[in-house]
Amino acid sequence: MSRNSILQPDFKLSFLLPKYWLTWFAVVILYSISWLPYKLQLSLGRIIGRVLFKISSSRKKIALTNLQLCFPDLPASEHLRILKTNFENTGIALLETGMGWWWPNWRVDRKVKVVGLEHIQKAQAEGNGVLLLAMHYLSVEINCRGVGHANPMVVFYRPHNNPLMEFFQFRGRGRANKYMLGKRDVRGLMKALRNREACIYLPDQDYGRNKSLFVPFFGVKDAATTTGTLIFARQKNTKTMMLIPTRNDDGSGYTIEIKPPLENFPTDNDEEDLIRINQELEKAISFKPEQYMWLHRRFKTRPNENDPSLYK
């Protein structure tokens, strides 16, 4: 299967209308920058991130609140250090979008190393589908391309609200992968697992009160955690593994690590299973917290609807 019959966005003449001109301008700039030397792009990204740090007061507040909630034992100076570096990495992530969407394969080969593919291969050889649990590291675009180039995957993702940007995002993310599934296509992902595909799913964000349980995540006792992970992990003949994508600190590129299958998972206890998943995510995120996407409101859904927001 190479085409998603539901989502595959086609080019529309309406994309040439004035309301999309700003998007076209951004895409052209991003495409042009993607051809620059890699380390120059890293430097430009850091500069963009420093500018964002100065002007993005609301996102800066969200990210700082998340760091304070997740790492309450760290001093304020360390929170600030991580925050500043995180914004630099956010700037780099904008340019990594262009790398992931348009780099030729030879550049991907040079910069992305995938470790642990043998775990996927072994599981599939034994007749299993593979559920790869990833997290929103900021380098997600280049790493999605990199892991797909090494071993084409089925990617479960959130379509972009801007139709023209979705046109580019779908093709960019799907360029090296088997096919893409929108976040509501639960049956599609279940079918892919039954067909022994390797599927990427990101369970680390707050997806709302529906189909979630409130379990600990870092320093937050009651964090809304999707039960979708368990729907997929409980498919017959499915192995669940962690996929950890990071940017190397020395500027050499990226390392994507695929861990061995989780043992004795899932069980018949939803709460214990989700606690375990959150603990696995905590370990992965804590490896390089400066590279994680702290800018989203991870704890926006409260246990009780009348509970005050943690972001006020």
C-alpha positions, -999 to +999 in steps of 0.1 A: +000+000+000+016+032-011-013+057-011-037+066+017-071+067+000-085+089+027-057+115+033-036+117+001-037+155-006-036+165-042-024+199-056-053+223-060-054+254-081-067+272-051-032+269-036-023+298-060-047+322-044-033+352-024-042+336+010-015+310+004+012+334-008+028+337+026+029+299+029+046+297-005+071+323+006+079+303+037+082+270+017+106+286-009+128+300+019+128+267+037+136+247+006+164+271-003+180+269+031+178+231+031+206+231+005+231+250+027+259+232+045+245+213+075+265+231+102+256+264+088+219+254+091+225+245+127+240+280+133+211+298+115+186+277+135+202+287+168+199+324+158+163+319+149+157+302+182+173+331+202+150+355+184+120+333+192+131+333+228+129+371+229+096+375+212+075+344+221+065+353+256+034+329+257+053+299+244+082+307+267+058+307+296+043+273+286+077+257+282+090+271+315+059+259+333+064+224+318+100+223+330+091+234+365+063+208+367+084+180+353+116+187+371+106+204+404+139+195+421+160+214+396+171+250+405+156+279+386+189+285+369+188+250+354+153+255+342+164+287+325+194+270+309+173+242+295+147+267+283+171+288+264+188+258+248+154+244+240+144+275+220+177+273+201+168+237+192+133+249+182+149+272+157+170+244+144+139+222+142+123+247+118+152+241+094+152+204+100+118+204+085+134+213+052+160+187+056+135+160+062+112+170+034+137+177+006+172+163+014+184+138-012+190+103+001+228+106+001+226+135+027+202+115+048+226+085+047+255+107+059+237+123+088+212+098+102+222+066+119+196+040+130+205+016+157+185-015+166+167-023+133+174-060+141+147-058+168+121-049+141+134-074+116+133-102+142+098-094+154+085-093+118+103-125+109+084-142+137+051-130+123+045-099+144+035-063+137+056-037+155+043-007+174+071+019+178+065+044+205+082+077+198+081+111+215+080+147+202+117+154+200+122+186+181+141+168+153+110+148+144+110+158+107+145+147+098+143+117+120+109+106+104+127+107+071+158+090+084+141+060+100+119+056+070+149+056+047+165+029+068+133+008+072+100+022+056+073+026+083+036+034+086+033+068+103+004+078+125+003+116+125-018+148+128-026+165+095-017+202+092-045+227+095-031+247+065-041+226+033-010+238+014+013+230+042-004+196+046+003+190+009+041+195+015+040+178+050+023+147+037+048+142+009+078+151+030+070+127+058+058+100+035+088+104+011+107+075+027+079+057+045+053+032+034+023+054+040+007+079+064-024+075+085-043+105+101-048+105+138-084+094+136-077+064+114-075+039+143-087+010+122-061+018+096-033+014+121-048-017+136-049-032+101-013-023+095-002-041+127-022-071+116-003-070+083+030-071+102+040-035+094+063-014+116+041+015+128+052+048+145+029+062+172+036+091+196+017+088+229+035+116+248+011+146+244-022+155+260-049+143+236-078+154+259-101+137+284-117+113+260-100+078+261-074+089+286-064+080+321-048+103+347-015+087+357+019+102+368+042+118+342+074+133+356+065+155+385+028+157+377+007+131+396-024+132+373-014+137+337-039+129+310-024+099+291-040+084+260-052+048+262-048+046+224-014+031+230-030+000+246-056-003+218-027-008+194-004-027+217-031-053+224-035-062+187-028-099+182+009-106+174+021-071+181+055-062+197+059-028+213+092-010+212+106+024+221+120+046+193+143+073+206+154+100+180+180+126+190+204+151+175+241+144+183+257+171+204+288+172+183+269+184+152+276+151+133+239+144+127+213+122+143+210+089+161+178+069+162+177+041+187+152+013+185+150-006+218+142-043+222+105-052+227+089-043+261+087-075+281+054-086+296+035-057+279+007-051+277-010-066+307-047-065+316-042-035+339-046-002+319-033+020+347-001+001+353+006-002+316+002+035+310+024+043+341+050+020+325+048+038+291+051+072+308+082+059+327+098+048+294+090+082+279+105+099+310+138+080+305+139+089+268+131+126+273+155+130+303+183+117+281+183+151+262+156+173+277+169+203+258+157+186+226+122+178+236+091+198+225+082+216+257+063+243+239+030+224+239+006+224+269+012+188+280-009+192+311-038+212+298-064+186+307-070+185+344-085+155+364-116+175+371-129+200+346-132+227+372-096+224+383-076+255+376-052+255+347-015+248+354-006+274+328-021+305+344 
